[in-house]
Amino acid sequence: MSWQTYVDEHLMCDIEGNHLTAAAILGQDGSLWAQSSSFPQVKPEEISGIMSDFAEPGFLAPTGLYLGNTKYMVIQGEPGAVIRGKKVAG
């Protein structure tokens, strides 16, 4: 199974009434492996911020996570493995 198939069939599916609006998988080198069609175009500096948070968990907490110029509050991640964000209102 490809990473794109995983995003399309496993991340973007309905789970107990919950549905992601966008998803992506990035490599540790910052390369984009797969993404949903609704995932925003990310900038290199946004990917750098994500990579910094993996190296130093909590790095993004004070400033937030930015993807495609949209700010997300960092929530319940798994240090060194997963970063989750919730879109900031406004």
C-alpha positions in Angstrom: 0.0 0.0 0.0 1.3 3.5 -0.9 1.3 6.4 1.6 -1.2 8.2 -0.7 -3.6 5.2 -0.4 -3.1 5.3 3.4 -4.1 9.0 3.5 -7.1 8.5 1.1 -8.5 5.3 2.6 -7.5 5.3 6.2 -7.0 8.9 7.4 -9.7 10.6 5.3 -12.5 8.1 6.2 -15.4 8.6 8.6 -14.6 7.2 12.1 -17.4 7.1 14.6 -18.9 10.2 13.1 -15.6 12.1 13.0 -13.9 13.1 9.8 -10.6 14.8 9.1 -10.8 17.8 6.8 -7.2 17.4 5.6 -4.2 15.1 6.2 -0.6 14.7 5.1 2.4 12.5 5.8 5.9 14.2 5.8 9.2 12.5 5.8 11.8 13.3 8.5 13.7 15.2 5.8 10.7 17.5 5.4 9.6 15.9 2.1 5.9 15.5 1.4 5.1 11.8 1.0 1.3 12.0 0.6 -1.5 14.5 1.2 -5.3 14.8 0.8 -6.5 17.1 -1.9 -7.7 19.6 0.8 -4.3 19.8 2.5 -2.9 23.3 2.1 0.3 24.1 0.1 3.0 24.3 2.7 6.0 26.6 2.7 9.6 25.5 3.5 9.7 27.5 6.7 6.4 25.8 7.9 8.0 22.4 7.3 11.1 23.6 9.2 8.9 24.5 12.2 7.4 21.0 12.1 10.8 19.4 11.9 12.0 21.5 14.8 9.0 20.4 16.9 9.9 16.7 16.3 13.5 17.4 17.4 12.4 19.6 20.4 8.9 18.7 21.4 7.0 21.8 22.4 8.9 24.1 20.0 5.7 25.1 18.2 3.5 25.5 21.4 4.3 29.2 22.0 3.8 30.3 18.4 1.4 27.7 17.0 1.7 25.5 13.9 1.4 27.2 10.5 0.3 25.4 7.3 -0.4 27.4 4.2 -0.4 30.7 6.2 -3.2 29.3 8.5 -2.5 29.1 12.2 -3.2 26.0 14.2 -3.0 25.5 18.0 -0.8 22.4 18.8 -2.8 19.8 20.7 -2.2 16.4 22.2 0.7 15.2 20.1 2.9 12.3 20.6 6.4 13.7 21.1 8.8 12.7 18.3 6.0 10.9 16.4 2.8 13.0 15.8 1.9 16.6 15.8 -1.8 17.4 16.0 -3.2 20.9 15.5 -6.6 22.6 15.7 -7.4 25.5 13.5 -7.4 28.8 15.4 -10.7 30.7 15.0 -10.5 34.1 13.3 
